[in-house]
Each structure stands twice: as C-alpha cells, then as structure tokens.
Amino acid sequence: MTEPLFLDTDCLSTFLVVGQENLVLRLYAGRIGIPQQVYAELSKVHFMKHKVDVLRQTGKVVLYQISAGTTEGDFYFKLTTKPDPGYKVIDSGEAAAIVLTQHHNGILGSNNLRDILPYIRRFHLQHRTSADIMAEALEQHMISEGQGNAIWKQMLQRSRKLPTDTFSEFLASRKS
C-alpha cells in the first residue's frame, strides 16, 4: 500500500493527545498529509502545534494547501458552503482531507463518520478511523491487545470519541 493518508483534526489529535502519534507514523511512514486547515485547527492548542511542527520539520508529515480557483479549491468550497442536495456542510478540516484524499487517490483518516460517510460512499474513498489505525498497529505487531486497551483508555480519558468502551470490544465487533 503506497497511498497517502490525509488526516483530519479529530483523527490526528486522538493520537497526539496521548503521545501515540508514532503508531500512525510507523504504519504510514512517508505518506502522511495534513491539510493546512487541520494544521490551523491543531495550532489552537500549543502542545499539538508544537508536535506537528516537529513532525513537519523532520519530514514525517507534509502540509498540503488547497488553492482557490482550482478544481480542488472549488470542491472544498462546495463541501464547506453549499454541498449538493442531500449532503451536509462539513467542517473545513474534514472537507480539506476529503478533497486531498480524492485528488491524490489516497486514504482518508477521519473519525466523524456521521458527517463524512455520505462523501466516502459517493466518491468511493478509502477510509480509516483512529480505531482502525489502532487495529492495524495490532496486526503489524506494533502493540499488543493489552497495550491497545491501555492507549484506548487514555484516549477516552482525554475526551476522544471512540466506537466502543475498550479496544478489545472494538476488535470483537470487527470479527462479527
């Protein structure tokens, strides 16, 4: 798999707040993109801005901009202001990640399925949530299930929204 991973604010911050961004970095080494809009949102929290700045300076993540007057800029404007009938206006970070994912034939890293699922389906986008990334880390033997549960608990304690109460429950739900 060589597709770039474009992360929205919620997905990336889930790992940043517990100091586990290394899981994403190792799984998607050299392929992580952050839209400028996501960087702006993360910059509102000093420690997150600092972490992202270090990742940018070391080349572990790349900052992407969407220019006005381009096909991507027009698509972004549509998603954030006046979507097609039956679709919701979405947040700037999510919209930028969707636009970049589609343009670069990449993978969307986002947790907000309620808002983005219609776009994922419409544009046939590959998608990962923070929970999916955790499961990939387990499959790649980067963490054990016990470590995953400990990280999951920390994420929940830091007010991150996850689909189940424990990592083990999430893994069981994927099997059924």
Secondary structure by P-SEA (a helix, b strand, c coil): ccbbbbbcaaaaaaaaaaccaaaaaaaccccbbbcaaaaaaaaccaaaaaaaaaaaaaccbbbbbbbcccaaaaaaaaaacccccccccccaaaaaaaaaaaaacbbbbcccccccaaaaaaaccccccaaaaaaaaaaaccccaaaaaaaaaaaaaaccccccccaaaaaaaaac
